[in-house]
């Protein structure tokens, strides 16, 4: 019984840590930080929630993150112009229009002539000027995900470095998760205290 109680307490402490982390994240990111792409070329962003303008998504250099024909996400470089050889900023996107465009280009067209025609007809869509809004987080889970993304870039021959940024498009701070974690942890800690005060049954 004691082992169960202390396991229960450990779970409550974990929920407390997660709740505090999420609340701090929200306080640090009340709204997305608006920044130009060129401003990120030599500096780390001051927030995790960003709205980045002044760049283009280079779809032809995008990487299929699933590695199969059933694609649900791409990793796309966000650059100022096509001459950038080693992009610093990569966008993880699940935008249906982008998925459809790249799926058609790579998997539904069966020869280079058809691909060239399709590319000519949609050339602006393959290098769109846009503003990307999303998040890059600084925690253990995000660090693990970052390592996997770096391995993915390395596996396809792209030079990587510590200054590379990955943005998950469309992601934003969860306004309810932090308070929810803290509420559950408080209820759990109260329950633990009541258990501790209850006399143990004697055999």
TORTI-624202 format. One record per residue (C-alpha): residue number from 1; residue in three letters; x, y, z. Coordinates in steps of 0.05 Angstrom, whole numbers, plus 32768, in hexadecimal, padded with zeros to 4 digits. Layout:
% residues N
+-----+---------+------+-------+------+
: num : residuo : east : north :   up :
+-----+---------+------+-------+------+
: NUM :     ALA :    X :     Y :    Z :
...
+-----+---------+------+-------+------+
This chain:
% residues 203
+-----+---------+------+-------+------+
: num : residuo : east : north :   up :
+-----+---------+------+-------+------+
:   1 :     UNK : 8000 :  8000 : 8000 :
:   2 :     UNK : 8038 :  8030 : 8011 :
:   3 :     UNK : 8059 :  8023 : 7FCD :
:   4 :     UNK : 8017 :  8034 : 7FAA :
:   5 :     UNK : 8010 :  8075 : 7FD2 :
:   6 :     UNK : 8056 :  808D : 7FC1 :
:   7 :     UNK : 804D :  807A : 7F78 :
:   8 :     UNK : 800C :  80A2 : 7F7A :
:   9 :     UNK : 8032 :  80DD : 7F9A :
:  10 :     UNK : 8067 :  80D9 : 7F64 :
:  11 :     UNK : 8032 :  80DE : 7F2E :
:  12 :     UNK : 8015 :  811B : 7F52 :
:  13 :     UNK : 8059 :  813C : 7F53 :
:  14 :     UNK : 8061 :  812F : 7F09 :
:  15 :     UNK : 801D :  814E : 7EFB :
:  16 :     UNK : 8033 :  818A : 7F25 :
:  17 :     UNK : 8072 :  8193 : 7EFD :
:  18 :     UNK : 804D :  818C : 7EBA :
:  19 :     UNK : 8018 :  81BE : 7ED1 :
:  20 :     UNK : 804B :  81F2 : 7EE8 :
:  21 :     UNK : 8072 :  81E9 : 7EA7 :
:  22 :     UNK : 8034 :  81F5 : 7E7D :
:  23 :     UNK : 8020 :  8232 : 7EA5 :
:  24 :     UNK : 8066 :  8250 : 7E9E :
:  25 :     UNK : 8063 :  8242 : 7E54 :
:  26 :     UNK : 8020 :  8266 : 7E4F :
:  27 :     UNK : 803A :  82A2 : 7E75 :
:  28 :     UNK : 8077 :  82A6 : 7E49 :
:  29 :     UNK : 804C :  82A0 : 7E0A :
:  30 :     UNK : 800D :  82C9 : 7E13 :
:  31 :     UNK : 800B :  82D2 : 7DC7 :
:  32 :     UNK : 8039 :  82BD : 7D8E :
:  33 :     UNK : 8079 :  82E6 : 7D88 :
:  34 :     UNK : 8079 :  8307 : 7D43 :
:  35 :     UNK : 80BD :  8303 : 7D24 :
:  36 :     UNK : 80DE :  8307 : 7CE0 :
:  37 :     UNK : 8103 :  82CB : 7CC5 :
:  38 :     UNK : 8144 :  82F3 : 7CBE :
:  39 :     UNK : 8141 :  8304 : 7D08 :
:  40 :     UNK : 8147 :  82BA : 7D18 :
:  41 :     UNK : 8184 :  82B0 : 7CEE :
:  42 :     UNK : 81B4 :  82BC : 7D27 :
:  43 :     UNK : 818B :  82BC : 7D67 :
:  44 :     UNK : 8160 :  828E : 7D90 :
:  45 :     UNK : 8117 :  82A3 : 7D97 :
:  46 :     UNK : 8101 :  82BF : 7DDA :
:  47 :     UNK : 80BF :  8299 : 7DD9 :
:  48 :     UNK : 80A8 :  8253 : 7DC4 :
:  49 :     UNK : 8069 :  826C : 7DA0 :
:  50 :     UNK : 807E :  8290 : 7D61 :
:  51 :     UNK : 8060 :  82B1 : 7D24 :
:  52 :     UNK : 8097 :  82B4 : 7CF0 :
:  53 :     UNK : 8091 :  82DE : 7CB0 :
:  54 :     UNK : 80C0 :  82F2 : 7C78 :
:  55 :     UNK : 80CD :  82AD : 7C5C :
:  56 :     UNK : 80B8 :  8277 : 7C2B :
:  57 :     UNK : 80A8 :  822E : 7C35 :
:  58 :     UNK : 80D5 :  8207 : 7C06 :
:  59 :     UNK : 80A8 :  81CC : 7BF9 :
:  60 :     UNK : 80D6 :  81A8 : 7BC9 :
:  61 :     UNK : 8108 :  81A0 : 7C01 :
:  62 :     UNK : 80D3 :  8185 : 7C30 :
:  63 :     UNK : 80DD :  8142 : 7C53 :
:  64 :     UNK : 80A7 :  810E : 7C5C :
:  65 :     UNK : 80A6 :  8102 : 7CA7 :
:  66 :     UNK : 8080 :  80C1 : 7CA4 :
:  67 :     UNK : 80AD :  809F : 7C71 :
:  68 :     UNK : 8071 :  807F : 7C4F :
:  69 :     UNK : 803E :  8090 : 7C19 :
:  70 :     UNK : 800A :  809E : 7C4E :
:  71 :     UNK : 8023 :  80E3 : 7C60 :
:  72 :     UNK : 8008 :  810D : 7C98 :
:  73 :     UNK : 8042 :  813E : 7CA3 :
:  74 :     UNK : 807D :  815E : 7C80 :
:  75 :     UNK : 80BB :  8181 : 7C9A :
:  76 :     UNK : 80C3 :  81BF : 7C6E :
:  77 :     UNK : 80FC :  81F2 : 7C6F :
:  78 :     UNK : 80E7 :  823A : 7C79 :
:  79 :     UNK : 8119 :  8267 : 7C53 :
:  80 :     UNK : 8122 :  82AD : 7C39 :
:  81 :     UNK : 8134 :  8294 : 7BF3 :
:  82 :     UNK : 8142 :  8254 : 7BCD :
:  83 :     UNK : 818E :  825E : 7BD1 :
:  84 :     UNK : 8190 :  8249 : 7C1A :
:  85 :     UNK : 81B4 :  8206 : 7C1C :
:  86 :     UNK : 81B0 :  81F6 : 7C66 :
:  87 :     UNK : 816F :  8213 : 7C81 :
:  88 :     UNK : 816E :  8223 : 7CCB :
:  89 :     UNK : 8122 :  8223 : 7CD4 :
:  90 :     UNK : 80F8 :  81E6 : 7CC5 :
:  91 :     UNK : 80AC :  81E3 : 7CCA :
:  92 :     UNK : 8087 :  81A4 : 7CDE :
:  93 :     UNK : 8045 :  81AC : 7CB8 :
:  94 :     UNK : 8005 :  8183 : 7CB1 :
:  95 :     UNK : 7FE4 :  81B6 : 7C83 :
:  96 :     UNK : 7FB6 :  818E : 7C55 :
:  97 :     UNK : 7FC4 :  81B9 : 7C18 :
:  98 :     UNK : 800F :  81AE : 7C1F :
:  99 :     UNK : 8007 :  8164 : 7C2C :
: 100 :     UNK : 7FDB :  815D : 7BEE :
: 101 :     UNK : 800A :  8185 : 7BC2 :
: 102 :     UNK : 8048 :  815D : 7BD5 :
: 103 :     UNK : 8024 :  811A : 7BD5 :
: 104 :     UNK : 800B :  8127 : 7B8E :
: 105 :     UNK : 8050 :  813E : 7B77 :
: 106 :     UNK : 8078 :  8104 : 7B94 :
: 107 :     UNK : 8047 :  80C9 : 7B92 :
: 108 :     UNK : 800E :  80D6 : 7B61 :
: 109 :     UNK : 8037 :  80EB : 7B25 :
: 110 :     UNK : 805C :  80B2 : 7B05 :
: 111 :     UNK : 8091 :  80D5 : 7ADB :
: 112 :     UNK : 80BE :  8112 : 7ADB :
: 113 :     UNK : 8099 :  8134 : 7AA2 :
: 114 :     UNK : 8058 :  8134 : 7AC9 :
: 115 :     UNK : 807C :  814C : 7B07 :
: 116 :     UNK : 809C :  8185 : 7AE0 :
: 117 :     UNK : 8059 :  819A : 7AC3 :
: 118 :     UNK : 8038 :  8196 : 7B07 :
: 119 :     UNK : 8070 :  81BE : 7B27 :
: 120 :     UNK : 806A :  81F4 : 7AF1 :
: 121 :     UNK : 801F :  81F9 : 7AFB :
: 122 :     UNK : 8027 :  81FF : 7B47 :
: 123 :     UNK : 806B :  8221 : 7B4D :
: 124 :     UNK : 8052 :  8258 : 7B7C :
: 125 :     UNK : 8033 :  8224 : 7BAA :
: 126 :     UNK : 8076 :  81FF : 7BB0 :
: 127 :     UNK : 809A :  823E : 7BCA :
: 128 :     UNK : 8064 :  8266 : 7BEE :
: 129 :     UNK : 8072 :  82A6 : 7C14 :
: 130 :     UNK : 804E :  829D : 7C56 :
: 131 :     UNK : 804D :  82AA : 7CA1 :
: 132 :     UNK : 8056 :  826C : 7CCC :
: 133 :     UNK : 8039 :  8269 : 7D12 :
: 134 :     UNK : 804A :  8231 : 7D41 :
: 135 :     UNK : 8073 :  821A : 7D7D :
: 136 :     UNK : 80B7 :  8201 : 7D8F :
: 137 :     UNK : 80B9 :  81E8 : 7DD7 :
: 138 :     UNK : 80F3 :  81DF : 7E07 :
: 139 :     UNK : 80E6 :  81A0 : 7E2F :
: 140 :     UNK : 80FD :  8157 : 7E32 :
: 141 :     UNK : 80C8 :  813E : 7E01 :
: 142 :     UNK : 80D8 :  8176 : 7DD0 :
: 143 :     UNK : 8122 :  8167 : 7DD6 :
: 144 :     UNK : 8116 :  811F : 7DC4 :
: 145 :     UNK : 80EB :  8133 : 7D89 :
: 146 :     UNK : 8121 :  8165 : 7D73 :
: 147 :     UNK : 8156 :  812D : 7D74 :
: 148 :     UNK : 812A :  8103 : 7D47 :
: 149 :     UNK : 8120 :  813C : 7D16 :
: 150 :     UNK : 816B :  814A : 7D14 :
: 151 :     UNK : 8176 :  8100 : 7D05 :
: 152 :     UNK : 8142 :  8105 : 7CCD :
: 153 :     UNK : 8166 :  8140 : 7CAD :
: 154 :     UNK : 81AA :  811E : 7CB4 :
: 155 :     UNK : 818E :  80DE : 7C93 :
: 156 :     UNK : 817D :  8105 : 7C54 :
: 157 :     UNK : 81C0 :  8128 : 7C51 :
: 158 :     UNK : 81AD :  816C : 7C6E :
: 159 :     UNK : 81E1 :  818F : 7C98 :
: 160 :     UNK : 81C9 :  819C : 7CDF :
: 161 :     UNK : 81E0 :  81C4 : 7D1A :
: 162 :     UNK : 81CC :  81DA : 7D60 :
: 163 :     UNK : 81AC :  821A : 7D46 :
: 164 :     UNK : 8177 :  81F6 : 7D1C :
: 165 :     UNK : 812F :  8207 : 7D30 :
: 166 :     UNK : 80F2 :  81DA : 7D28 :
: 167 :     UNK : 80AD :  81F9 : 7D2A :
: 168 :     UNK : 806D :  81D0 : 7D2F :
: 169 :     UNK : 803C :  81F7 : 7D05 :
: 170 :     UNK : 7FF9 :  8207 : 7D25 :
: 171 :     UNK : 800E :  81F1 : 7D6A :
: 172 :     UNK : 8001 :  8222 : 7DA4 :
: 173 :     UNK : 8002 :  8221 : 7DF0 :
: 174 :     UNK : 7FCC :  81F6 : 7E0E :
: 175 :     UNK : 7FA4 :  8225 : 7E3C :
: 176 :     UNK : 7F81 :  81EE : 7E63 :
: 177 :     UNK : 7FB5 :  81B6 : 7E6B :
: 178 :     UNK : 7FDF :  81DA : 7EA0 :
: 179 :     UNK : 7FA6 :  81EC : 7ECE :
: 180 :     UNK : 7F89 :  81A6 : 7EC4 :
: 181 :     UNK : 7FCA :  8185 : 7ED8 :
: 182 :     UNK : 7FCF :  81B1 : 7F16 :
: 183 :     UNK : 7F87 :  81A3 : 7F2A :
: 184 :     UNK : 7F92 :  8158 : 7F24 :
: 185 :     UNK : 7FD3 :  815C : 7F4C :
: 186 :     UNK : 7FB2 :  8185 : 7F84 :
: 187 :     UNK : 7F79 :  8152 : 7F89 :
: 188 :     UNK : 7FAC :  811A : 7F89 :
: 189 :     UNK : 7FD7 :  813A : 7FBF :
: 190 :     UNK : 7F9A :  8146 : 7FEB :
: 191 :     UNK : 7F87 :  80FD : 7FE2 :
: 192 :     UNK : 7FCE :  80E8 : 7FF5 :
: 193 :     UNK : 7FCC :  8112 : 8034 :
: 194 :     UNK : 7F89 :  80F4 : 8049 :
: 195 :     UNK : 7FA6 :  80AE : 803D :
: 196 :     UNK : 7FE2 :  80BF : 8068 :
: 197 :     UNK : 7FB7 :  80D8 : 80A1 :
: 198 :     UNK : 7F8B :  809A : 80A0 :
: 199 :     UNK : 7FA3 :  8067 : 80D4 :
: 200 :     UNK : 7FBE :  8026 : 80B7 :
: 201 :     UNK : 7F96 :  7FE8 : 80C6 :
: 202 :     UNK : 7FB8 :  7FBB : 80F7 :
: 203 :     UNK : 7FB7 :  7F70 : 80EA :
+-----+---------+------+-------+------+
